[in-house]
Structure formats: C-alpha cells, structure tokens
Amino acid sequence: MNDCAAQHYANLAHNYDDTWAHRPEYLAWMCRHIAARLPVRPGTRIADIGAGTGLFLRHLIGGASAQSPILCVDPSAAMLAQLPDDPRLHPVHASAEDVAMGQATLPYDRLHGILIKETIHHISELGTTLKGLAELLVPGGHMLVVTLPPRLEYPLFHSALDRFAERQPAPQDIADHMRKSGLITSYGYEEYQVCVDRDHWIGLVANRWMSVLSSFTDEELAVGLAEIRHRYAPGEICFQDRFAFVLGMRP
Ligand SMILES: C[S@@+](CC[C@H](N)C(=O)[O-])C[C@H]1O[C@@H](n2cnc3c(N)ncnc32)[C@H](O)[C@@H]1O
C-alpha cells in the first residue's frame, strides 16, 4: 500500500463505517449481490482481501462458522482494529500482494472463495497479484471483484472525478487478468440509487471518504467543495451508484 493510501485509511478508520452504516438497506442490497455470486456457507474457506472494518462482512457472516472463519486480509492495522470481535472473522494483517506471493501466514492452504471489494485500485502488479491469488483457489472456487467503474456519476468536483478515472482499473481489464490467470470469467453491473442530503455529502467529501480525495491538498479540496456547493442546491441529491461484479471460477 502506498504511503498516501496508508495514511488515508489510518485517518479514516475510526469513522469509515459512518459513511454507510446508517443505510442498512444499501448494505443489504450489496451483500445480496455478493452472496448470489460468492455464497458463504459453514465450512467454506473464504478470504476477503482488503476487508477493512468488515462493514459489509457483518451481513455475510451469518453463513460462516467459527471453525472455518472468513479471513479478513488488510494491510491497514487501523482498519482491521475496527473489525467486530467475532470468532467467525479471522484478521490477517497483510496485503493482497503478500498473500499472492505466499508471504502471509494463512490458516488455510487453499480457498473456496476470494472477495476483493472496493480494493482492486490499491493493488499493484494487478496481473501477477490476481494470478497468485487465483492459484490459491480450489477447483470450482470463485474470485469476486466488486468495484466502481472508472467513470462515476457521483456529485464530486470535476478534478476528483477525472483523477479517480485515471487510477481506477476498468472491469474489462480486471476480467482479462482473471482470464489470463486461468479463471472462467464473466462480469456485469448492478445499480443502486443513492439519495443524500447535499450538506451531508459535502461533509463526507470534506472528510475525504474516498481515497482519491486524500490526493488533494486542503486548498484544492476547499475549491472542490465550493464547486459542489455551486453546482448543487441545498436539499437532497440523488445519483446512481454503479458497481461492476467481476466473477472468476477456477475450473
Ligand atoms: C475502500 S476500503 C474497502 C474496505 C471493504 N472491502 C469495504 O468494502 O468496506 C479499501 C481497503 O483496501 C485496503 N488496502 C489498501 N491497499 C491494499 C492492498 N495492497 N491489499 C489489500 N488491501 C489493501 C485498505 O487498507 C482498505 O481497508
């Protein structure tokens, strides 16, 4: 993880969950789409790479058991510190790259499932890392990448939207890497309409809730916030949140 991302998550960890925790219907929507592609059942060995605070995992652990806990892999100690204390979650302080290169100690040799949600843009050497991760899957095991597409419809300021797009891998490229790693791959999109009070949204942006926002200086961010205030009237703003779900299966 680069220094900017490490600092970003260290700063954000204690209030990361505030972004969505008060929207249980959104969390349930997301987890339904994850579970439809990557079922969590007692005995399945699953690793969530970039698990963060486990905000979404709380809705998925119903199917897990303490005997085969979900591995919550993350290089940010601050994010992992927010994981619920639950025997069905097993924290692993490591990066995707460490796991892919066999440099992390895992309690499982092989995995039935790998989830990478909103983390793929932080992973370096994407082709090599996904290949190393794919090799950990049992035959019939699945890798699911849930990610935002490069072009967002979020009510952000323009330079943030552009910088996000420059850094975000396209779902097609992720699918190609998975295919080259030997996985049978498909992908599709799911959409969710988010309605948020403009001033709450400005508060989230000011708090740099997305990692791309941590790449702007305080002055640049202030200009960006003024742009949002100018473009959107006080009251509710609605926009489409669109996620790609890239699924690979090891034959
Ligand atoms: C946007 S958060 C997503 C957290 C969680 N998956 C979720 O959806 O709530 C991104 C997470 O990726 C982690 N991360 C950053 N670089 C990583 C890497 N190289 N390998 C694995 N995780 C990484 C961060 O520490 C952070 O917890």
The ligand as a Tripos MOL2 file, in Angstrom:
@<TRIPOS>MOLECULE
LIG
   27    29     1     0     0
SMALL
NO_CHARGES

@<TRIPOS>ATOM
      1 C1        -12.3600    1.2780    0.3120 C.3       1 LIG1
      2 S1        -11.7140    0.2190    1.5510 S.3       1 LIG1
      3 C2        -12.8020   -1.1770    1.3220 C.3       1 LIG1
      4 C3        -12.9780   -1.9550    2.5840 C.3       1 LIG1
      5 C4        -14.0340   -3.0700    2.4880 C.3       1 LIG1
      6 N1        -13.7280   -4.0340    1.4600 N.3       1 LIG1
      7 C5        -15.3910   -2.4470    2.2260 C.2       1 LIG1
      8 O1        -15.9260   -2.6080    1.1320 O.co2     1 LIG1
      9 O2        -15.9040   -1.7840    3.1480 O.co2     1 LIG1
     10 C6        -10.2020   -0.3640    0.8310 C.3       1 LIG1
     11 C7         -9.3960   -1.2600    1.7470 C.3       1 LIG1
     12 O3         -8.2960   -1.7810    0.9820 O.3       1 LIG1
     13 C8         -7.1720   -1.8740    1.8450 C.3       1 LIG1
     14 N2         -5.9660   -1.9570    1.0110 N.ar      1 LIG1
     15 C9         -5.1720   -0.9720    0.5580 C.ar      1 LIG1
     16 N3         -4.1440   -1.4830   -0.1500 N.ar      1 LIG1
     17 C10        -4.3030   -2.8320   -0.1650 C.ar      1 LIG1
     18 C11        -3.5540   -3.9100   -0.7160 C.ar      1 LIG1
     19 N4         -2.4680   -3.6930   -1.4230 N.pl3     1 LIG1
     20 N5         -4.0020   -5.1710   -0.4810 N.ar      1 LIG1
     21 C12        -5.1350   -5.3960    0.2200 C.ar      1 LIG1
     22 N6         -5.8780   -4.3960    0.7790 N.ar      1 LIG1
     23 C13        -5.4610   -3.1410    0.5720 C.ar      1 LIG1
     24 C14        -7.2760   -0.6080    2.6830 C.3       1 LIG1
     25 O4         -6.4870   -0.6980    3.8620 O.3       1 LIG1
     26 C15        -8.7770   -0.5500    2.9380 C.3       1 LIG1
     27 O5         -9.1370   -1.2130    4.1280 O.3       1 LIG1
@<TRIPOS>BOND
     1     1     2 1
     2     2     3 1
     3     2    10 1
     4     3     4 1
     5     4     5 1
     6     5     6 1
     7     5     7 1
     8     7     8 2
     9     7     9 1
    10    10    11 1
    11    11    12 1
    12    11    26 1
    13    12    13 1
    14    13    14 1
    15    13    24 1
    16    14    15 ar
    17    14    23 ar
    18    15    16 ar
    19    16    17 ar
    20    17    18 ar
    21    17    23 ar
    22    18    19 1
    23    18    20 ar
    24    20    21 ar
    25    21    22 ar
    26    22    23 ar
    27    24    25 1
    28    24    26 1
    29    26    27 1
@<TRIPOS>SUBSTRUCTURE
     1 LIG1         1 GROUP 0 **** ****
